[in-house]
Amino acid sequence: MKVNNEFYLLIKTVPGLEDIAAMEVKNLLGNVDKIIVRPHGIMGRILVKVSISPFRFCRILNEKAKSIEKVVVLLGMYKVSRTKKGLEDIYEVVKASKFSNFLTPHDSFGVRPSREGKHEYTSLDIGKVGGDAVIDEMKEVYGLRPAVNLKHPSIIIYCDVVGDTCMIGIDTTGDMALHKRGYRVFDHPAALRPTIAYAMIKIANVKEGEILLDPFCGGGTILIEAARLYRSLKIFGLDIFAENIKGAYLNAISAGVAEKIAFIVGDATKLDKIFNINIDKIICNPPYGIRQLRGEKRKEIPRLYDKFLLSASKILADDGLICIITPKKKTIKLAIEKSELQICHEREIYHGGLKAHIFTLKKQK
Ligand SMILES: C[S@@+](CC[C@H](N)C(=O)[O-])C[C@H]1O[C@@H](n2cnc3c(N)ncnc32)[C@H](O)[C@@H]1O
């Protein structure tokens, strides 16, 4: 969206983690004019106002940001109907976005439509009317029709309808969203999104020189994200299954950080038998039984959480923190009540279509 030589970047992130993404964006871009978190109440979106070269700012974010999934140069944000008439609205607003300022008739383009909420039309319908609008506007300006290429377009047009808001722009990230880091050679069935792992590391306020442990490390996402962010952390990863530890090690090799992490096959309910040092930060994503894993039974989850928190509190440094994500709010709260820990931060996020809760815990004084 260009207003008096000012552009807005639209950034997509995990719903519930917008503040963390906004902080990272501010740190990476320096003096941005304005950041709007959840514009029009839309979760998982941030608007960033920049006064010059929007594509240069996008490049920085696409190369460096760890908490965001997509960066779009926004050309318009409009209200559209949720009924069938919405398709006419979308045609008009895409046309008004003037893609002819960014596209020549010799470029190919593809519209990537997305939709959240209830509408009397589908994403495919949005893609079709959006494409027609771009072609018609280009024909009016150049008298020529640009080629549509849905597989490998030179310009990807972003057209996202959330409720009654339509956001239109140029997708500068491409089809490989930024949370797909590329180091995952071992695909754990319940792997955490690296963007969420990054956010948990920030929520736990991890600092250089500290000792970090993920006692349910699976494919190692939290450990690898931490190792990529800090130079002098001591990092430990534990999982009860040797095959996961092997996989996490392969992922760490692929990410170039294997020498920074000590991997152990072990039981997270017996941490005090495994570690004879104090741990500053424990960050984890324990099993929750929805995505089935070998050896886990739903009814055993409450016992696992109780025993884990009991043993974790024994090795946690006095000013240490535990940051834990789980969809099992009641179960973890009951386990916290039974432990000698207290909640110091709590938030709700959405991942993989599930609501999950992040709790940060400290020792009771
Ligand atoms: C939700 S997954 C963690 C996924 C991980 N964060 C990732 O990104 O790949 C939970 C992991 O806990 C492990 N686990 C289950 N019970 C355990 C126990 N008692 N001690 C240690 N690890 C356990 C499982 O093998 C599984 O890999």
The ligand as an SDF file (V2000), in Angstrom:
LIG
                    3D

 27 29  0  0  0  0  0  0  0  0999 V2000
    6.0180  -33.2090   20.6810 C   0  0  0  0  0  0  0  0  0  0  0  0
    7.4680  -34.1250   20.4850 S   0  0  0  0  0  0  0  0  0  0  0  0
    8.7430  -32.9010   20.4550 C   0  0  0  0  0  0  0  0  0  0  0  0
    8.9910  -32.3840   19.0690 C   0  0  0  0  0  0  0  0  0  0  0  0
   10.1750  -31.4600   18.9840 C   0  0  0  0  0  0  0  0  0  0  0  0
    9.9520  -30.2250   19.7080 N   0  0  0  0  0  0  0  0  0  0  0  0
   10.5270  -31.1720   17.5070 C   0  0  0  0  0  0  0  0  0  0  0  0
   10.4070  -30.0150   17.0750 O   0  0  0  0  0  0  0  0  0  0  0  0
   10.8520  -32.1080   16.7870 O   0  0  0  0  0  0  0  0  0  0  0  0
    7.6840  -34.8510   22.0670 C   0  0  0  0  0  0  0  0  0  0  0  0
    8.8810  -35.7550   22.1870 C   0  0  0  0  0  0  0  0  0  0  0  0
    8.9790  -36.1910   23.5370 O   0  0  0  0  0  0  0  0  0  0  0  0
    9.5520  -37.5000   23.5220 C   0  0  0  0  0  0  0  0  0  0  0  0
    9.2430  -38.1540   24.8160 N   0  0  0  0  0  0  0  0  0  0  0  0
    8.0970  -38.7640   25.1920 C   0  0  0  0  0  0  0  0  0  0  0  0
    8.2010  -39.1890   26.4740 N   0  0  0  0  0  0  0  0  0  0  0  0
    9.4330  -38.8210   26.9080 C   0  0  0  0  0  0  0  0  0  0  0  0
   10.1330  -38.9460   28.1380 C   0  0  0  0  0  0  0  0  0  0  0  0
    9.5890  -39.5460   29.2170 N   0  0  0  0  0  0  0  0  0  0  0  0
   11.3800  -38.4350   28.2230 N   0  0  0  0  0  0  0  0  0  0  0  0
   11.9600  -37.8380   27.1580 C   0  0  0  0  0  0  0  0  0  0  0  0
   11.3500  -37.6960   25.9710 N   0  0  0  0  0  0  0  0  0  0  0  0
   10.1010  -38.1640   25.8450 C   0  0  0  0  0  0  0  0  0  0  0  0
    8.9250  -38.1640   22.3110 C   0  0  0  0  0  0  0  0  0  0  0  0
    9.7490  -39.2210   21.8640 O   0  0  0  0  0  0  0  0  0  0  0  0
    8.8490  -36.9950   21.3280 C   0  0  0  0  0  0  0  0  0  0  0  0
    9.9480  -37.0030   20.4700 O   0  0  0  0  0  0  0  0  0  0  0  0
  1  2  1  0
  2  3  1  0
  2 10  1  0
  3  4  1  0
  4  5  1  0
  5  6  1  0
  5  7  1  0
  7  8  2  0
  7  9  1  0
 10 11  1  0
 11 12  1  0
 11 26  1  0
 12 13  1  0
 13 14  1  0
 13 24  1  0
 14 15  1  0
 14 23  1  0
 15 16  2  0
 16 17  1  0
 17 18  1  0
 17 23  2  0
 18 19  1  0
 18 20  2  0
 20 21  1  0
 21 22  2  0
 22 23  1  0
 24 25  1  0
 24 26  1  0
 26 27  1  0
M  CHG  2   2   1   9  -1
M  END
$$$$
